[in-house]
Amino acid sequence: MSYYKVVTLVPEEILENLMSELNKIVKPIYPNYDYVFVYSKVVSTWRPLSGSNPFKGKINQIEYSSEIKLEINVHKENIDDVISTIKKIHSYECPVIEYFEIRIPSF
């Protein structure tokens, strides 16, 4: 069976809603558990360039902000729905979404 780890950076104010919506669409990986996420506070930087429409920050100025790094492991069959849900709920113009195949031991 194939699994993926999905990592995204989100503003803290959308964290609970995003986790709740993701939990509704993913098939549980770990027996008898759902709502399995890892998150941590991080500081991110970016500089919006001409032509961008930033959620936060000003054109040509470096922005520093606290964000939440959210991670979830999902079945391969759920990856497209997970990415679509993140894009739908996320408030950023270009949300960071990374995903890569992982191995999880059998239970």
N, C-alpha and C positions, 0 to 999 in steps of 0.2 A: 504494500500500500504506500502511496506517495503522500508526503506531508510538506507543508510550507510554513515558514515563519514569516509573518507580515509585521513590519515595523513602520510606524508613522509618528510624526511630531504634530501635536495638537495644542491649541490653547486650553488651559485648565477648565474653562467654563463649558466646553463641549465634551469633556471626558466621559462623564457618567452617561450621557445620552448616546454617545458613540458606542461605548461598551454594551449598553443595553440593546441597541439595534444590531450590533454584530452578534451578540449572543443569540438573538432570535433566528439568525439565518445559518449559523454554522452547526454542523453535526459534531457532537462531542467526540473528542479524541480519547480522553482519559475516562476509564470506566467509572460510572456513577458520579461524575463531576461535570458541571458546566460553569459558565462565567469564569473561565480560567484565563487570566490576563496577567501581564507583568507591566508595571509602569514606574517611571522615575522622573524626577524633575531634572531638567537640563537647562542650559542657557544657550540660545542660538543667536547667530548673527546673520545679517543679510543687508544688501544695499539695493533698493529698488532702482532700476534704471529707467531711462526715458521710454515711455510706451507702456510701462507696467501700471497696474491698478492695485497697489498694496492694501491689504487688510489693515496693516499697521506700518507706520513709518512714512518717510517723505522721500521723494525722488532724489537720488544722488547722495543720500545721507545714510551712513551705516547705522543700523538698528540693532539693539541688544534686547533680548526679551526672554523671560522665563517661559518654558513650554513643558509639556509632558511628552515623554517618549513612551509610546504604547506598543506593546508586543503581544501577538497572539499566534498560536500554532493552529493551523487548519488543515483539513483534508484537501487534496488537490482539487476535488470536485467543487469546493466552495470558494476557490481563489477569485474567480471573476466576480462573484456576488459580493465578496468582502471588499474588493477594490472599488466596485461601484458604490457600495454603501459609504465607504470612507469619503469618496468624492462628493456624494450627495449631501452628507452632513457637514463636511469640513468647511470652515469659513475662509480658508486661504484661496487666493487666485490659483496658485500652483502648489498643492500640498505635497509634501515629501512622503512618498509611499515606496517602501522597499520590500521585496519579497524574494525568498530563495528557498530552494528545496532543502529539507533537513531529514534526518533519520531519528525515529523515535522507537525505543525498544518495545517489543510486544508485551502486552499485559495478560 
